[in-house]
Amino acid sequence: MSQSAKAPYSAASWLIGWVVFLVSGFVASALLSKAWDDCDIGINASANLGDLVTASTTMAVVSTCVWALMRRATGRRQLLLPFLLTVATGVVLLWPLMAIWHASDGYPVSFCPPDNVPPWWPGWLPV
């Protein structure tokens, strides 16, 4: 067996995997931070900071696992198709992330009525 047959992943694949991990975690934390800031929940409390780290890390890990699965499903030589499928899946995964983490439990609904949903969130997509 040749050396190239033994190496299942290329350097580009690893690089894209890291980019998917970092960007998806950043987008998740930026989205939640913006929602919390607009609804005056804030991320200053340690409980909210813990929620932010947990949510963004979960999104990053799940997105990276999706990248690995898409890469395996579409073939190891392709990079663009699994990347596009991973991005589409990541966008779809942002909805449950917002549904779970958009407001802390027990936080009063005062700034973003009726359910602490930020005004920029699409009305047709329930949270």
C-alpha positions in Angstrom: 0.0 0.0 0.0 1.4 3.4 -0.9 1.9 6.2 1.5 -0.9 8.3 0.0 -3.4 5.4 0.5 -2.6 5.3 4.2 -3.2 9.0 4.8 -7.0 9.4 4.9 -7.0 13.1 5.6 -5.1 15.9 3.8 -3.6 19.0 5.4 -6.4 21.0 3.7 -9.0 18.8 5.4 -7.4 19.4 8.8 -7.2 23.1 8.2 -10.9 23.3 7.1 -11.8 21.2 10.2 -10.1 23.8 12.5 -11.7 26.7 10.6 -15.2 25.0 11.0 -14.5 24.5 14.7 -13.3 28.1 15.4 -15.8 29.9 13.1 -18.9 28.0 14.3 -18.0 28.6 17.9 -17.4 32.3 17.3 -20.6 32.7 15.4 -22.6 31.0 18.1 -21.1 33.1 20.8 -21.5 36.3 18.8 -25.1 35.5 18.1 -25.9 34.8 21.7 -24.0 37.8 22.9 -25.9 40.0 20.6 -29.2 38.6 21.6 -28.4 38.9 25.3 -27.1 42.4 24.8 -30.2 43.5 22.9 -32.5 42.1 25.6 -30.3 43.5 28.4 -29.5 40.1 29.8 -25.7 40.7 29.5 -22.8 38.3 29.8 -21.3 39.9 32.9 -22.6 37.3 35.4 -20.6 34.2 35.7 -23.6 32.0 35.1 -24.2 33.7 31.8 -20.6 33.5 30.8 -20.7 29.7 31.6 -23.8 29.4 29.4 -22.0 31.2 26.6 -18.9 29.1 26.8 -21.0 25.9 26.9 -23.2 26.9 24.0 -20.4 28.0 21.7 -18.2 25.0 22.5 -21.1 22.6 21.9 -21.8 24.3 18.5 -18.1 24.1 17.6 -17.8 20.4 18.5 -21.1 19.4 16.7 -20.1 21.4 13.6 -16.7 19.7 13.5 -18.3 16.3 13.9 -20.7 17.2 11.0 -17.6 18.2 8.9 -16.0 14.8 9.6 -19.2 12.9 8.8 -19.8 14.9 5.6 -16.3 14.4 4.5 -16.6 10.6 5.0 -20.0 10.5 3.3 -19.0 12.5 0.2 -15.5 11.0 -0.3 -12.1 12.0 1.0 -11.0 13.7 -2.2 -13.7 16.3 -2.2 -13.5 19.4 0.0 -16.1 21.9 -1.4 -19.2 19.8 -1.2 -18.7 18.6 2.4 -17.8 22.2 3.4 -21.0 23.6 1.9 -23.1 20.9 3.5 -21.4 21.6 6.9 -22.1 25.3 6.5 -25.7 24.6 5.7 -26.0 22.2 8.7 -24.4 24.8 10.9 -26.9 27.5 9.9 -29.7 25.0 10.7 -28.1 24.2 14.0 -28.2 27.8 15.0 -31.9 27.7 15.4 -32.0 25.1 18.2 -29.0 26.9 19.8 -31.0 30.1 20.0 -34.1 28.3 21.1 -32.3 26.8 24.1 -29.9 29.6 25.1 -31.6 32.8 23.9 -32.7 33.7 27.5 -31.6 32.6 30.9 -34.1 30.6 32.9 -36.1 32.8 35.2 -35.0 36.0 33.6 -37.8 38.6 33.6 -39.4 39.5 30.3 -39.0 43.3 30.2 -36.8 44.4 27.4 -37.7 41.9 24.6 -41.3 41.0 25.1 -43.0 38.6 24.9 -40.3 35.8 25.3 -37.0 37.7 25.4 -36.6 37.2 21.7 -34.4 40.0 20.2 -36.1 42.3 17.7 -33.8 41.3 14.8 -34.7 37.6 15.1 -36.9 36.6 12.1 -40.6 36.4 13.2 -41.3 33.4 11.0 -38.7 31.3 12.9 -40.0 30.6 16.4 -37.7 30.5 19.3 
